[in-house]
Every structure is written in structure tokens, then in C-alpha cells.
Amino acid sequence: MKFIIGICDDEKLQVKVNGLYIKEIAERNHWELSLIPFNSGKGVMEYLQTKKLDVLFLDIDLGNESGIGVAEKLAAKYPELVVIFITGHREFANDAFDVDAMGYIVKPVDEKKMERWII
């Protein structure tokens, strides 16, 4: 099975750490993986104009952008995209599901919870 997974967080370290978790999950499950890093919602939107993602792990606080707002645009334009929020903000959980997010993971990320949302 092949997955194209995006990780969007304005903190580069978080993109790297979450990417390592996803690579470990892919190896354990014998998946072929393309991992695409993003540091902004704008970058995700530009990428999706010409390419595809199966799953996007999206931070809620993207500095100058709201991940909830990005997810709302994505849901309208790419309804097949699975969005899973990774955030340090528990208080936005209800908002996340209002924009059709598939999941909500609170930082620090637990690799087992991440795996459960991908599978």
C-alpha cells in the first residue's frame, strides 16, 4: 500500500519529529510512503493544485494562519483529503470536527495514537 502524507506545522522541528513517527509506522506496516513537509497552509494549497495527498497532519496554530481556516478551505476544495490535527491546543477540538477533520492529536504526539488515525 502506498500513502502520500503531508505534515504542516510552522515549527520545523515538529515537522521533522512527526515525520520520523510516520516513517516508523510505515516501516512497521510495510507501506510505501511519500512524506511531504509544509510550513504553511498556503504551501499545502499550492501543492494540491497539481499533486495529491492522502492524509494531512495539520497544526492548528500556524503562526500567521489558522489551521482551522486552512482545513475549512481544504474540505471545500478537496473533500477526499483526510485531515488530522496535531496541536498543543485542546480547546479547539470541537472546531476541528466542524471542518470535517478525521482526527485530533494533542502534542506531544503519541506514536500509537498517530498510527491509529492513519490505519
C-alpha positions in Angstrom: 0.0 0.0 0.0 1.3 3.5 -0.9 0.5 6.6 1.1 1.2 10.2 0.3 1.2 12.0 3.6 1.7 15.7 4.3 2.8 17.3 7.6 2.1 21.0 8.1 3.5 22.8 11.1 5.2 26.2 11.3 7.7 24.7 13.6 10.3 22.8 11.5 11.3 20.6 14.5 7.7 19.4 14.8 7.6 18.5 11.1 10.8 16.5 11.5 9.7 14.7 14.6 6.2 13.8 13.3 7.8 12.7 10.0 10.0 10.3 11.9 7.0 8.8 13.7 5.2 8.4 10.3 8.2 6.7 8.7 8.4 4.3 11.6 4.7 3.5 11.3 5.1 3.0 7.5 8.1 0.6 8.0 6.2 -1.4 10.7 3.2 -1.8 8.3 5.2 -2.4 5.2 3.8 0.7 3.4 5.4 2.6 0.6 5.5 6.2 1.8 5.9 9.7 0.3 6.2 12.2 3.0 5.7 15.9 2.1 6.7 18.6 4.6 4.9 22.0 4.7 5.4 25.1 6.9 2.3 26.9 5.9 -1.3 26.3 4.8 -0.5 28.3 1.7 2.1 25.8 0.8 -0.4 22.9 1.2 -2.9 24.7 -1.0 -0.2 25.4 -3.7 0.9 21.8 -3.6 -2.6 20.4 -4.0 -3.2 22.4 -7.2 -1.1 19.9 -9.1 -0.4 17.0 -6.8 -2.3 14.7 -4.4 -2.2 13.9 -0.7 -4.0 11.0 1.0 -3.6 12.3 4.6 -2.5 15.7 6.0 -1.4 16.1 9.6 -2.1 19.8 10.3 -1.2 22.1 13.2 -3.9 24.5 14.4 -1.6 27.4 15.2 0.4 28.1 12.1 1.8 31.4 13.2 0.0 33.9 10.9 -2.5 31.3 9.8 -5.2 29.3 11.5 -5.1 25.6 10.8 -8.9 25.5 11.2 -9.3 28.1 8.4 -6.9 26.1 6.2 -8.8 22.9 6.9 -12.1 24.6 6.0 -10.7 25.6 2.6 -9.3 22.2 2.1 -12.6 20.4 2.9 -14.4 22.6 0.4 -11.9 22.0 -2.4 -10.5 18.6 -1.6 -13.2 16.6 0.2 -11.4 13.3 -0.2 -8.4 14.6 1.8 -8.1 13.1 5.3 -7.1 15.9 7.7 -5.8 15.1 11.2 -5.0 17.9 13.5 -1.8 17.8 15.7 -1.8 20.6 18.1 -1.0 21.8 21.6 -4.4 23.3 21.9 -7.1 21.0 23.4 -9.6 23.8 23.3 -10.1 23.7 19.6 -11.2 20.1 19.3 -14.9 21.0 18.6 -13.8 23.5 15.9 -11.7 20.8 14.3 -14.6 18.5 13.8 -16.7 21.3 12.4 -14.4 21.4 9.4 -14.6 17.6 8.9 -11.3 16.7 10.4 -10.9 12.9 10.8 -8.8 13.2 14.0 -7.3 15.3 16.7 -4.0 14.6 18.4 -2.7 16.7 21.3 1.1 17.4 21.4 3.3 15.8 22.5 2.4 13.2 19.9 1.9 9.6 21.0 3.1 7.4 18.0 0.4 4.8 18.8 -2.4 7.4 18.6 -0.9 8.7 15.3 -0.8 5.1 13.9 -4.5 4.5 14.9 -5.6 7.5 12.8 -3.6 6.5 9.7 -4.8 2.9 9.7 
